[in-house]
Amino acid sequence: MIQNRRIECFRAFLLVVFSLTPLAGIAQKVSFEPVYPPISGIEILEKEISQLVNEEREKQRLSTLIYDSKLELAARQHSKEMGELNYFSHTSPIAKNHEVRDRVRNAGLTEMSMAENIFTVYGYNTNVLPTKIVEGWMLSPGHRRNILNRDFTHTGVGVTATADGIYYATQVFVHRDVELHKIEVYETEVREYILTICLKTEKQNEIGIFLDNQHFSTKEAHSIGFFIVKMVFKKYSGIHTIDVGIRSSGSEEDFLDLVTMKIDTYKKPSESIISREDHAKLKIIYAGIEEKCQIKYELELAGNILSSGNELMIFTSGKNHKVVPNRKGYFQIKLQFNKSSGIREVSFGIRRKGSEDDYSITNSTVLDTDKPMEKSFIRNCK
């Protein structure tokens, strides 16, 4: 028996997620360390898949993809997890691994754009398995676009197998457009805090800096591709929010969020960066369910929009619910669903206030109204 399942769609994310880790000493620096432990994969198959994908790119006169061990780690994690939990999807049921951007971040990287191909098969000889996988991807429009995307620069492949011989393959593609070199905070002799952010970009980009939700400045990259941002804060001047975004030089589009941080000038420099907020800028604090009148389930959700510059929409089956948080960004909403009405998904979308762009889906929960209340959650909020 041969199973040859392929996903016909792919997900590409135009975002960067930064992980801010406080270090001891005067300076506050950033480092990216993998969350995942080392994971074993079937290396001979992984390398052959990577080679075959680069051969397809060469046929179209595209640059070959550089192999990256951290992307390999992200890919191996997803293949291993799919096999262990017996599912096949780009979306993980485990919150911290929910989407490809989460897995790439947990492998120790931050990227602006990325995509992922997955494949599972049973019964093929391993000698022909890499060929079958790449051929299958090339026959799928979505996977083919990923493989032949001229913007992608780096890749990693992860192949694992279950005890009963089912193979799972994942390939992650990224465009390494921006690299964060350091974030540093130090105190001067005149009781000021100097915040320095250093980034490197490969393209002609400009960055926008926003201080407490107001535009602070726009900077072009140096000729060698470096951005250096310095901001001065008076000691004991309170807590300040800094947003850094990126866009192509000369563009009139909104800046794409790179990193958001808060600096607390009441704390010493080594502890002054007090929060890391990822692209979603949304935190779910509470999700609970109650049975109403024996015929309905009532889902109560509470959370916090971490940036006042964003607006929130909740999507349910065929219905949208605009959420208006209070002045501190907190919101609470109750949604009712008829019992025995099937599986209902609730998704959260974020976008900047006043924007005409589509909402970016960040968090979701799934409710099975056919099950008893205590078993109705399929997946809790991320």
N, C-alpha and C positions, 0 to 999 in steps of 0.2 A: 504494500500500500504506500502510495506516494502522496504526500501533502505538499502543495506548493502555493502558499498563501502570500500575497503581496498587497501592501497598502497602496492605493491609487492616489493618495494625496500626501502632501508633505507640509511641514510647518517650518517657516522661516521667521526668525525674530530679529527685528531691528532694534537692538537694545544692548546696553552694557550694564552689568551688575558688578559693583565693587564691594569688596569685603574689607572693612576697616578693623584692624586688630590692634588694640592699644599695646604699646611696648613700654618697658620701664625706661626711666631716664628723662632727660630734658625734652627730647624731640618725640613727636608723635608720628610714627612712620607706618606705612602700610605694607603688608606682605600677603602673598597669596599662597596658602598651603592647602594641599588636597585634604578634603574631608574623608574621602574614601581611602581605605587601606589598599595595599597592592592586591590586584586581582589577576588570577591566571586566565589566560585565554589560549586558543589553539593558534599559536603564533604563525605556523607555516601557512595556514589558511588565511589569516589576517593579512599577511604580507602579500600573498598572491592576489587577494581581492584588491588591495591598494594598487598593485602593479597593473592589474587589468583595467581598473578605473582610469589610471593615468594613460594607458594605451588608448582608451576611448577618447580622452581629451586630446592626445597628440594627433589623432586622426582628424580632429577639427581645428588643428593648429592652436590649441590652447596650452597655457603653461601647465606643467605638472604640479600636482599638489604636494606640499611638503608634509612629511609624516611627523606627527606630534605625539609624544608619549602620554601627555595629559589628556588629549582627545581620545587616545586609545583607552585610557582608564575610564573615561566617561562612557565610551561605547561598550566596553566590557561589562561595566556595572549594569547597563540596561539589558544587555543580552542575558547576563547571569540572572538578573531579577525576573525577566520574562519567563525564563525556564523554571525557576524556583516557584514562582507564583502562578504559573500556567495561564498566562495571558499573552496577547499579541497586540500591542498598541504603542503609539508614540507617547501616550499619557500614562504615567505610572499611578497606581493606587496609593503609593506611599508619598505623603505630602512633600517631603524634602527632595524627592526625585521627580516631582510632578511632570515637568516638561524638560525638553532638551536644554533650555537655558539654565535650569536648576542643576542638571547633571554636569554641564560644562563648568559652572561655577564651583560645584562641589569637587570637581577634579582639579581645581586650582587655577582656573583661567577666567578672564573676563573678555567678552567679545561683543562687537556691535551687531553682527549679523551671523546667522547660523542656520543650518538645516540638517535633517537626519533621514537616512534610509534604513529600513529594517526588512528582514527576511527570515522566514522560518521554513524548515523542510525536514522531511523524514524519509530515509530510504536511499538516498543517493550515495554512491561511492565517493569518499573524500577526495579522490584524485580529480573528479570532475565537478565537485561542489562549488569551488570559486567561480568557475565558468558559468555554471547554471545560475548562481546568484547574480552575477553582473549582467548576464543575458536577460534575466528576469527584470532587473531594474531598468535596463535600456528599453524594454518593451513597454514600460509604464511611463506615461508622459511626465508625471510629477517627479519620479525618481531620475528620469533622464535629464530633466531640467537641473536637478541638483548636481548631477555628475558633470554636466556640460556648462555649468554656470561659470562664466569667465571671471566673476568677482571673487570666487572662493580661492583661498591661498593655502590653507592647511587642512589636514584631515587626520583621522584616526579610526581604526577598525577594531571591533571586538567580536570574536566568535567563541561561543561556548556550546556545550552539548549536555543534555540531561542523561540520566542513567539509562533511560529507555531509547536513547539514540536520536532524539529530536535536536536539531541544530538551530541555533538562533544567531543571526548576524546583524550587527548594527554598524553603520558608518556615519560619522559626524563630520560635517563640513563647516568651516568658518572662514570669514574674511577678517583677517587681522588688521583692522584699520586704525585702532587706537590702543596704545599700551600705557598703563599708569605706572610711572616710575617711582614716585614717592609722594607722600603727604607728610608735611612736617609742621610742627608748631613749636615756637620758642618765645621766650619772654625777653624783652629788651630792658635796659637799665632805666628807662623812663616809664616803666609799668605799662607797656604795650605788648600785645600778643601779635606775632607775625605768623600768618598761615601761608604756607607755600605748597602749591600743587603743581606737579610736573608731569606732563603727558607727552607722548610721541605719536605722530600720525604719519601714515604713508601717503595720504592724499592731500589735495588742496582743500583744507577745511578751515573753518573759523569756529571759535567757541564763544559761548555767551555765559557770563557769570551773573547770577541773580542773588542779591542779598536781601533776606527777609521779604521775598516775593517781589522785589523791585529790581529792574534791570540795573546792573552795576557797571558792566563794561563788556565790550566785544573785542576779541583778540584774534589776529591772524597768526598762523604758525610761523616760526622762524624758518629760514631757508633750509635748515637741516631737519625740519619737521617737528621741532619741539615747541610746546606751549609751556610757559612758566607763568603761573598766576600767583601774585602776592597780595594779601589783604591784611590790613592793620586794624586791630580792635583795641580799644581802651580796656585795661584790666578792670574788672567789676562792672562792666557795662551790660551784663546780662547774657542771655542765651540768644545766639544768632543762627539763622538757617542759611546755608549756602547751597545753591543749585548750580551745577555746571552742565551745560548742554553743548551739542555739536551740530553743525550743518555744513553743507558744501559752501565754499567761498562764493560770495555774491548772491547766494540764494535768499529769497524772501520767505522761505518756509520757516515754521517754528523750529526751535532748537530741539534736537532729540536728547532726552535726558541721559546723561552719563553717570552722574553721582550726585547724591544729596547727603549733606552732613549737617550736624549741628555742633557749634562750638560754645562751650560754657566758660565764660571768662571769669567765673568765680572759682573755678577749679584750677589746679596746677597744670602746666602744659601737657604733661604726660597723660593726663586724664581728661583733657578738655574736649576731645572729640567724643561726644556722649551717645551718638546713635549712628547706626547704619540703616539706611532705608533703600530698598531695592526699587526696581523700576515700577513695581505695582503701587507703592506708596499706600498700601491698604493692609490693615491688620484686623483679622477677625478675632474678636474677644470672646464671643459666646454664640453657640448655635444649639438650640434645644427644640424639642418637639412635644406637643401635647395633643391629646385626643379631645375633640369638641363634639358634644351631642351625639356621640357614637357614629357619626357619619362623616366627620371631617378630621383632618390632621392640621394642626396649626404650627407652622415653623417660625420660631422667633430667632432673629439674627441681630447681633450687636457688634459694632466695630468702630474703627477709627481711621479716617482719611488722614494720612500723615503729612499731607501738603495741602494748604488752603488754596493752592492754585489749581486744584483738580476738582472735577465733578464726578459723581457716581451714578450709575444706572444698574439696576438689578433686572436680569432677564429670566423669565420663566416661560413655560410652553405657550408661545403665541402672545405673550403679554410683557410689557416693559413697566418698570416701577422706578421713577426718578426719586432719588433719596436726597433729602436736604439735611446735612449734618448741623449740629449746633456750632456755636462760635469756636469751640475747641476741637472741632472735627469729629465729634462722636455722633453716631447714628444708631437707631434701633428701628426695626421693621418687623411686622408680623404678616406672614403669608399663609393663606388657607388653601388646602387641596382636598378634593373629595376622596374619601377612602375608596379603594379598589379601582382607582383611575389610572393605574399603571405606574411606570417609572417616570419621575418628574425631575428634571435638572434645573438647578438654580445657579446662574452665573453672574459674576460681578464684572462690570466694565468701568474702566477709568479713562478719562481724557482731560485735557486742560480746559478750564472754564472758557466758554465762548468759542471753542474750537468747532470747526465743521467736520473734523476727522471722525472716522469710525471709532467706537469705543474699543480699547484694548482689554480683552478678557484676561483677568488676573487670577481670580479665585472661583471655585465652584464646589457645589455639594450636590449629591444625588440622593433622591428620596424614592423608596419603593412603597407606594401606597397600598400594595396588595399584601404587604407583610404586617405582622403585629407591630405596634408602635415601637417597642424596645429593639426591634430588628430592622426598622425601616430605613436607617441610614446605610447607604452603600459606601459612600465616601464622604468623610467630613471635610469641612472647609480647610483649604490649604493654609 
